[in-house]
Amino acid sequence: MASESAGAPVELSVGDRTVRISSPDRVYFPTRGETKLDLVNYYLSVGDGIVRALRDRPCMLHRYPKGVTGAKVHQKRIPSGAPDWLETVEIYFPRYGRTADEVCVTELGSVIWAVQMSTVEFHPWNSRRFDTEKPDEWRIDLDPMPDCPFDKVRRTAHIAHEVLDELGIRGYPKTSGGSGLHVYVRIEPEWSFTDVRRAALAFAREVERRNPDEITTTWWRKDRDPTAVFVDYNQNTRDHTIASAYSVRGNADATVSTPIEWTEIDDVDPREFTIATVPERFARLGDLHADIDDTAFRLDTLLEWADRDGLEPDTDTSTDDTTGDDTQ
């Protein structure tokens, strides 16, 4: 009876693929009652954007088989029975001495297949399958602590923008789908994760210097000011992932990690970006990250700052604010 109440399966044509959606009427997001099929239709509506954000990147899938009020599964290993057209890459996890074949989105059909498998969130690596050990994306994560008002996140974003401008680097901002903001930068895939993280730490320290009363780079959560914005440079560590642009988040409101313009920072309310509102915005504005791949920037100056400040690459990131290493 449970499967019948969730609706009869439907088949969708997605490009050259046919994807069968089971339990299309299962409610995934209780606030407005959006279903699994609503989630599918959302991802279809932002197809170009989500594929661009994920293309050729190893991707961890956050699955919610019973909807977001149920248990979450961190899925790295592609399950048996996946279609033969699905692109994957083998990733080695040295801590556990094992490998996992992770999905690499190359077309919209891959996204919709993942949603059929109950995926809500897409968490890609910042490197691509062609050389998984050389990131081509630097991620700036502005993460507010529990008692931090969003106005501080706005001010921190403006400082980050200022420093990027001084470096001659273009950053692409987006909401996190939660309470923070992210800024992505395309970089030349010349450096290891260790070096990219060192560069990210050097940048974060410079941002902190310009407003130390509101911004922190202190790694251990217990040592941070609960009203500060943490510039989380560790999101550039190998196998640390955050929700991609256009990824829905696993909460009752179905918020979306949404690209924005720098000019929107002072007025943006991340809670307003949901699967109910982002399709219209995407249809009206297109993908605000559409040209993110046009120019890749260099990290030389930031690495010089890291050397100048004696920043070491060996901070322990195995606990506290990690995303875990569940290789199901």
N, C-alpha and C positions, 0 to 999 in steps of 0.2 A: 504493500500500500504506500510506503514512503516514496518509492521511486515513481509510482503513478501520480502522487500528489505533486511531485516536482516536475511533471510534464513529460510528454512524449519526446523522444530525441528529434532533433532537427538537423538537416544537413545544409551546410553553407558552402558556397563557392568563394574561395579566397584566392584571387589570382588564378594560378594553374592548379590549385589544390582544392580538394573537397574535404571539409572537416566536419565530423559528426559531433554535435553538441548534445550530451546527455544531461538530464535533469535541468533543462533550461529555465524552469520556473522556480528553482530553489532560491530562496531569499538569501542573498549574501550580505546585504547592508541594511540593517534594521531601521535606521533613521527615516528614510523615505521609502524603504521597501524594494530597492533595486535587486534584481535577480542576476543569476549567472548569465542569462542571455543579454541583459542590460549591460553587463560588464563586457561581454563580447562586442556588442554594438558600440560601446565607448571606444574600445581599442581599434575597431574598424574606422571610426570617425577621425582618429588621430594617427592613422596608419603610417603616413610618411614620417611623422615626428618620432613615433616609438621605434620604428625600424632604424632610423638614423641614429637614435640614441643607443641602440643595442648592437648595431651591425658588426658582426664578426668578433664580438667580445664574449669570452666565457661568461656564463650568466647563472647565478644562483636564483632559483625560483622559490618564492615564499608562497606556499600552497595552503589553502583553507578549505579542505574537503567538505565541511559542513557550513561554510560561511564564516565571516570574520568573528562571530561570537564563539566559534569552536576552536579546536586546537590548530596551531600553525605547524607546518612541516617545512624545514629548510632543506630544499632538494638541490643537491649538487649533481648527483649521479643520475643520468637519464635512465628511466625505467625500461625494462624489456618491453617489447611491443611498440616502441616508438616508430613512426613511419620512416621508411628507408631514405626519404628525401631530406630528413632533418639533419642539419649540419651540426657537428660536435667537434670538440677538441679534448684531447687527453691532458689532464692536469695532474701533476705530482704534488702530494702533500707530505713534505719531509717529516713533519712532526709525527705523522702516523705511519709513514712508510708505505703509503698506498696511493693509488691513482683513482680518478673519477673522470668519466666522459661527460663534460658539461655542454649544454646546448649553446650554440652560437647562432643567433638570429641573423638570417640573410634575406628574409622575405617576410611579409605579413602573415603568411600561412603558419610560420613557426610560432608567432605570437599567439595566434588563435588556437593552435594546437595546445600551447602551454595553458591557456585559459580553460580549454576543455579539461585539462588535467588539474583544474581547480587553482591555478596560479592567479593571485591577485597582484603581487608585487614582483617587479623585475629588478634584480640587483647585479648589474654587470661589473666585470673587472675594468680597470682603467688601462688595460692593454688589449691587444687583439690576437686572434688565434695564429697569425703569421709568425709572431714572436712574443709569446706570452710573458717573457721575462723583461721586456722593454716597454714600459708604459708610454702611451702617446697622449695621455690625458692627466693633467694635474687638477686635483679637486680641492677647493677651498670650502670647508664646512664651518659655517657660523652657527654654533650650537648653544642656545641659551640655557643656562642653569635653571633649576626649578622656580626660583623667585625673580627671574630676570624679565622685565617688561620688553615687549617687542620693539619699542622705540630704541632700546639699546642695540638691538640687532640691526635696525635701520642705520644707526650711526656707525656701527662697525662696518656695515656694507659700504658706506660712503668712504670710509678710510681705506678699506681694501681696494676700492675702485681708484682712489687717489694714488695709492702705491703702484697698482698695476699700470696706470697711466704714466707714472714717472719711469717705469721700466720699459715702456713702449709695448706693453702686452695687452691684448684684448681679452677680457673675461666675459663669460656668458652666464648671467645670473638666472636662478630659478628658485622657486619656493621648494622646501623640502617635502611638503605634504604634511608636515608637522608644525613645530613652532619655530623652526630655523630657516636659514637661507643657505643655498649652495652657489658657488661660482665655479664654472668649469673653464679650463684653458687647454687648447690643443698645443702639444709640445712635440718637438722632434723626438722620435723613438730611439734616442741614442744612450739613454741613461738607465741604470738599474733602479729597482724599487727603492733601494737604500739611498741612492743619490736624489731621486725625486722627493723622497721623504725629507731628506736634509734640506733641500731647496724649499720645500713647503714649510718646514720649521723656521728657516731663516725669514721667510715672508711673514709668517705668523708673529714672530718676535718683533719685526718692524711695525706691524699693525698694532701690536700690544704697546710698544713704546709710545705711540702717538695718542693713546688714551688708556693708560694703565689703571685708571680708576674703574673702568667698565669692561676691560678686555683682559683675558687671561690665556696663557699657554701652559698652565700647570697641568701636568698629565693626570695625577691621581685625583679622582673626583672628590675624595674626602678633604683634600687640601685646597679646593677651589672656593672662591667667594660664591655663595649660592645666588647672588644677584648679577653675576658677570656673564659675559659671552665668552665661551670657550672656542678658540680658533683651532679646530681639530685637524692638525697636520697628519695625524696617524691614519686618516682615511686614505693616505697614499701608500700605506704598507701593503706588501704582497697579500693578496686574498682578502683584504678588507674591502667591502663593497657597500654602497649606499644606493638608495632607490634612484633609478634613471629618470631623466626628463620624461614626462607623460606617464610615469608609473603611478597607478592607483596605490593608495596606502591601505593597510589592513585595519581600518577603523570603521565604526558604524556609519560615519558621515561620508565615506568613500571620497576622501580628499585626494587630490592629485598633485604630484610634484610638477610644477608648471613653469615653463620658461617665461620670464618677464623682461621688460626693458629696464635699464638703469633709471630712467625717468619715472618709473612706477614705484620705486623703493619707498618713497615717503607716504604713499597712499595705499599700498597693497595690503590686503587682508588675506593671508593664506587660507583661512577657513572658507573663503568664498569660492575657491577653486575645487570643484568636485566633478564627478562623472556627469552630473546634471548640468553643469555650466561650462566646462572646458570645451565640449564639442562646438558650441556656438562661437566661442572665442577663437578656436583654431580655424574654423571656417572663415571668420572675419579677418584675422591677423596672419594666418598661416603659421608656419613653424618659425618662431623667433630665434631658433638655433640653426636655421637652414644653412647658413654659411660658416658654421663652426669649423668645418674641415678645410676651408679655403686656405688658411694660413696656420702654420705650425711655428710656435715660438721656441726660443732657446732659454736655458736655465743658467747660463754661464754666470751672470751677475749674481743671481741668488746663491749659487754654489760658492762664489767668492765671499759673499756675506757669511755663509755658513763656516767657511774656513777662518774668516776674520774673527768670528764670535766663538770659535772652537766648539761648534755644535757636533756632537757625536751621533753616529747612526745606530747605536745599540741600546736605546731605551727599550725596556721590556714592554711589549704590547700584547703579551699573551693573555692578559687578564683585564678586568675593569671594562673599558668601553670597546670591546671587540665585538665582532659579529658572529663569533663562534666558528667552529670548523667541523660542522656536522656534514658528513659526506654521504648521506643517504642517496 
